[in-house]
Every structure is written in C-alpha cells, then in structure tokens.
Amino acid sequence: MRYRDQVINKVEVLESTLKVLRQVVQRQEPIKSYLDTIDRAEQQLEQIKQYVEMEPRTSNEVGGISGQR
C-alpha cells in the first residue's frame, strides 16, 4: 500500500475524534459541539476513502467502496 502511513495517521486522527465525541456526550455539552465533532469525523473518513481510492487495484480484489460497485 503506497499511502499506508497516511492512512494509518488518518485512522488514528479519526479514533481521536471519536474519543472526543464520547467526551462531548459524557459531559452533555451543547449539541453544536457534538455536530462539529461529527463533521470533523466525516471529513477525516472522506480523506481516508480518498487515499484508499488512489491505491491501484489488484486482480484479486472484489467490489469497491460502497456505492461505487
């Protein structure tokens, strides 16, 4: 995988964002904080998908990312 380091980094950032989201819920922070954190997580997930899509496909792969089959 050509972009392995970048993907791992983005997954770690996404994990961190999900931990923040859990803290937001536990502290019962305003809904805006919750929604802002969800937006960040969605952006990070989109970046991960882009890295995966840049990878060349091999002959033994089946399907693709959801919605692109």
Backbone as JSON, one array per atom type, in Angstrom:
{
  "sequence": "MRYRDQVINKVEVLESTLKVLRQVVQRQEPIKSYLDTIDRAEQQLEQIKQYVEMEPRTSNEVGGISGQR",
  "N": [[0.85, -1.18, 0.0], [0.74, 2.03, -1.0], [0.13, 4.44, 0.3], [0.17, 3.87, 2.99], [1.22, 4.9, 5.49], [0.0, 7.44, 5.6], [-2.71, 6.71, 5.65], [-2.85, 5.22, 8.02], [-2.2, 7.25, 9.82], [-4.4, 8.99, 9.43], [-6.47, 7.32, 10.28], [-5.84, 7.08, 12.97], [-6.21, 9.73, 13.76], [-8.95, 9.9, 13.31], [-9.85, 8.04, 15.2], [-9.14, 9.43, 17.52], [-10.83, 11.64, 17.27], [-13.29, 10.37, 17.6], [-13.07, 9.63, 20.27], [-13.11, 12.14, 21.44], [-15.71, 12.81, 20.76], [-17.14, 10.99, 22.34], [-16.49, 12.06, 24.86], [-17.73, 14.54, 24.65], [-20.4, 13.78, 24.67], [-20.56, 12.51, 27.19], [-20.11, 14.66, 28.9], [-22.28, 16.11, 28.4], [-22.32, 18.28, 26.61], [-23.09, 21.22, 24.59], [-25.24, 20.75, 21.74], [-24.13, 21.75, 19.4], [-21.35, 21.39, 19.7], [-21.24, 18.63, 19.57], [-22.23, 18.16, 16.95], [-20.29, 19.54, 15.45], [-18.04, 17.96, 15.97], [-18.84, 15.54, 14.84], [-18.94, 16.36, 12.16], [-16.19, 16.83, 11.71], [-15.23, 14.2, 12.0], [-16.5, 12.96, 9.82], [-15.25, 14.31, 7.7], [-12.63, 13.44, 8.03], [-12.97, 10.71, 7.58], [-13.7, 10.78, 4.89], [-11.28, 11.65, 3.77], [-9.69, 9.41, 4.27], [-10.98, 7.52, 2.65], [-10.37, 8.65, 0.17], [-7.59, 8.27, 0.03], [-7.52, 5.48, -0.05], [-8.84, 5.0, -2.46], [-6.95, 5.99, -4.24], [-5.11, 4.02, -4.37], [-3.71, 1.46, -6.4], [-5.68, -1.03, -8.01], [-5.79, -4.55, -7.47], [-5.7, -7.73, -9.18], [-7.06, -9.62, -7.69], [-9.0, -8.39, -6.19], [-12.33, -7.77, -5.05], [-15.26, -6.02, -5.77], [-15.69, -2.73, -4.36], [-15.41, 0.47, -2.8], [-18.3, 1.24, -0.92], [-21.17, 1.94, -2.82], [-19.83, 2.38, -5.15], [-19.68, 0.24, -6.84]],
  "CA": [[0.0, 0.0, 0.0], [1.59, 3.2, -1.19], [-0.2, 5.51, 1.24], [-0.07, 3.2, 4.27], [1.48, 5.8, 6.62], [-1.03, 8.48, 5.64], [-3.97, 6.09, 6.04], [-2.74, 4.92, 9.45], [-2.28, 8.53, 10.52], [-5.79, 9.48, 9.37], [-7.3, 6.45, 11.13], [-5.54, 7.47, 14.35], [-6.89, 11.02, 13.98], [-10.37, 9.59, 13.4], [-10.05, 7.43, 16.52], [-9.07, 10.52, 18.49], [-12.07, 12.42, 17.14], [-14.38, 9.59, 18.2], [-12.91, 9.74, 21.72], [-13.62, 13.48, 21.78], [-17.16, 12.73, 20.64], [-17.61, 10.31, 23.54], [-16.38, 13.01, 25.96], [-18.77, 15.55, 24.45], [-21.66, 13.17, 25.11], [-20.5, 12.27, 28.63], [-20.2, 15.95, 29.59], [-23.54, 16.72, 27.97], [-22.0, 19.58, 26.02], [-24.11, 21.67, 23.64], [-25.37, 19.96, 20.52], [-23.21, 22.29, 18.4], [-20.06, 20.7, 19.88], [-21.47, 17.27, 19.08], [-22.34, 18.21, 15.5], [-18.99, 19.94, 14.91], [-17.16, 16.8, 16.06], [-19.29, 14.6, 13.81], [-18.49, 16.9, 10.87], [-14.75, 16.55, 11.6], [-15.07, 12.76, 11.79], [-16.91, 12.66, 8.45], [-14.2, 14.81, 6.82], [-11.49, 12.53, 8.17], [-13.33, 9.47, 6.9], [-13.63, 11.05, 3.46], [-9.87, 11.67, 3.4], [-9.24, 8.02, 4.27], [-11.53, 6.92, 1.44], [-9.62, 9.16, -0.98], [-6.31, 7.57, -0.01], [-7.76, 4.1, -0.49], [-9.19, 5.04, -3.89], [-5.74, 6.28, -5.01], [-4.32, 2.79, -4.45], [-4.02, 0.66, -7.57], [-6.43, -2.26, -7.74], [-5.13, -5.79, -7.86], [-6.61, -8.62, -9.89], [-7.83, -10.47, -6.78], [-9.97, -7.6, -5.43], [-13.73, -7.89, -5.41], [-16.05, -4.87, -5.37], [-15.0, -1.47, -4.12], [-16.02, 1.24, -1.71], [-19.76, 1.24, -1.03], [-21.78, 2.87, -3.74], [-19.03, 2.51, -6.35], [-19.5, -1.1, -7.4]],
  "C": [[0.89, 1.24, 0.0], [1.36, 4.27, -0.12], [-0.47, 4.97, 2.65], [0.11, 4.17, 5.46], [0.4, 6.88, 6.74], [-2.37, 7.9, 6.11], [-3.95, 5.78, 7.54], [-2.86, 6.19, 10.27], [-3.71, 9.04, 10.56], [-6.71, 8.62, 10.24], [-7.07, 6.8, 12.6], [-6.22, 8.79, 14.7], [-8.39, 10.79, 14.13], [-10.7, 8.95, 14.75], [-10.05, 8.49, 17.62], [-10.35, 11.36, 18.47], [-13.25, 11.68, 17.76], [-14.29, 9.61, 19.72], [-13.43, 11.09, 22.22], [-15.14, 13.47, 21.75], [-17.77, 12.06, 21.88], [-17.57, 11.26, 24.75], [-17.45, 14.09, 25.86], [-20.11, 15.02, 24.97], [-21.67, 13.0, 26.63], [-20.64, 13.56, 29.43], [-21.5, 16.69, 29.28], [-23.32, 18.15, 27.47], [-23.1, 19.98, 25.04], [-24.09, 20.84, 22.36], [-24.43, 20.46, 19.43], [-21.85, 21.61, 18.5], [-20.14, 19.29, 19.31], [-21.48, 17.25, 17.56], [-21.02, 18.61, 14.84], [-18.02, 18.75, 14.9], [-17.55, 15.74, 15.04], [-18.84, 15.06, 12.43], [-17.0, 16.62, 10.66], [-14.5, 15.08, 11.3], [-15.44, 12.38, 10.35], [-15.86, 13.14, 7.45], [-12.98, 13.9, 6.85], [-11.76, 11.22, 7.46], [-13.27, 9.64, 5.39], [-12.18, 11.07, 2.97], [-9.3, 10.25, 3.33], [-9.73, 7.32, 3.01], [-10.75, 7.37, 0.21], [-8.27, 8.47, -1.09], [-6.49, 6.14, -0.52], [-8.06, 4.06, -1.98], [-7.96, 5.31, -4.76], [-4.88, 5.02, -5.18], [-4.69, 2.02, -5.73], [-4.76, -0.62, -7.17], [-5.63, -3.47, -8.2], [-6.16, -6.71, -8.49], [-7.46, -9.48, -8.96], [-8.82, -9.68, -5.92], [-11.37, -7.8, -5.97], [-14.43, -6.63, -4.92], [-15.2, -3.62, -5.22], [-15.63, -0.81, -2.93], [-17.51, 1.31, -1.97], [-20.25, 2.31, -1.99], [-21.0, 3.02, -5.04], [-18.77, 1.16, -7.0], [-20.08, -1.19, -8.78]]
}
